Amino acid sequence: MAALNALTDDFSIITGGPGTGKTTTLAKLLRMLYACQPDARVALAAPTGKAAMRMLESLKRSAAGYPDDVRQRIEALKPSTLHRLLGWQKGTVEFKYNAERPLEFDFVVIDEASMVDLPMFAKLLDACGERTRLVLLGDKDQLASVEAGSLLGDLCLASDGGELNGFEPSVADWFNGFISDPARQITAAHHRPKTGPLSGRIVELRLSHRFRAQGDIGRISRAIIAGDTAAVKAMADAADSPDVTFDPDMTDDRLEAFCLGYADYIREADPKAAMQKLNQLRVLVAVREGPRGLHAVNRRIEQMLQARGLLTKGVEFYEHRPVIVTRNNYELDLFNGDVGITRKVGDRFRVWFEGQDGQMRDVPAASLSHCETVFAMTIHKSQGSEFDRVLVLLPEGTDTPILTRELLYTGVTRAKRQVLLQAGIDTLLHTTEQRVRRISGVQQRLSR
């Protein structure tokens, strides 16, 4: 139904939490599109290069059993960053594609749309011509963009007062004609009159397939985003499960035991295999400064690994240093959020990155002027990524304004298998109670 809705409308949103099947739905949409329009021109993009790569990887898995011609078309797609899609131009805030020169695509799909800020969204809309259909994919409950506007969340709230999955009866009946399983059809409970420009354009996927087997990650994430402090406290007071562990004392021993998992990528000689092992785990922090901030935690992890003989830290770049790019570098084809691994080649350090084609390439370490160590990363930077295991570390106390349920939810849901929460119980419950208070103005404009 979500795929049908996106196929037949010029603007639609598919939202849902981790593992609810957003990319699987996109694959179904593309299969139907290519059946109706084999020569359809499709653009896939995301705010970061990493998110764009993950979208294509997920699409390929979802399309593995499709007919060869459809599968080959999907595999031939080349996701890009939003900046690259719109045609970034050096030395200007304007893009190559705009209202006067629109994008030459029939379908434009933007993944991880919660990371898109308001100015970028405005430029994207300008660049979509009258014949271009736009689909946004993302988790409305995830953190909003760092820049202006909580865009995706406000768009969802602007649709029928935040009540999603509602359709006019005639539209629902038409959709049901394509759905043979009665259990999957749209019922009268979802019939709703059209009340605004986004009515019937937003579908929320609500069944998580990722967390079905690892139920406690799903339970804690739902409790957090609902602000259910009683449920969060009950889980924190109960015995730890294989999926979710709490460390209210925030001990260095637990941090060190977790970070010894980085030994796997350090000992791996092959850059591609090393990158896969590095991305199996990550420490996520809420803030950049302070004893539990990004810089201090990265230094602590470096010291722990050095004490174990796994690192020899000297100059800025050292063997096996993991780095994250913090500013787009179009000359090197590297983008904000790209992660690399430093290796010594001869007497010089080079940093290996995985390209959008899945191939590894290396650049001189000296050419990376905007990067930082990434044993730990901020929860904001982790958006668009997923890891097998995650350690979420919150600062002490309750006086940090950035601590909100959306931040904690985003950090916890980066984990596919295990999450360790290092946070005092008072901090944990306070964070669950707080909500992001940011307004893009979109909801108010649409309501008028």
Secondary structure, 3 states (H helix, E strand, C coil): CHHHHHHHCCEEEEEECCCCCHHHHHHHHHHHHHHHCCCCCEEEEECCHHHHHHHHHHHHHHCCCCCHHHHHHHHHCCCEEHHHHHCECCCCCCECCCCCCCCCCCEEEECCHHHCCHHHHHHHHHHCCCCCEEEEEECCCCCCCCCCCCHHHHHHHCCHHHCCCCECHHHHHHHHCCCCCHHHCCCHHHECCCCCCCCCCEEEECCCCCCCCCHHHHHHHHHHHHCCHHHHHHHHHCCCCCCEEECCCCCHHHHHHHHHHHHHHHCCCCHHHHHHHHCCEEEEECCCCCCCCHHHHHHHHHHHHHHCCCCCCCCCCCCCCEEEECCCECCCCECCCCEEEEEEECCEEEEEEECCCCCEEEEEHHHCCCEEECCEEEHHHHCCCCEEEEEEECCCCCCCCCCCHHHHHHHHCCEEEEEEEECCHHHHHHHHHCCCCCCCCHHHHHHC
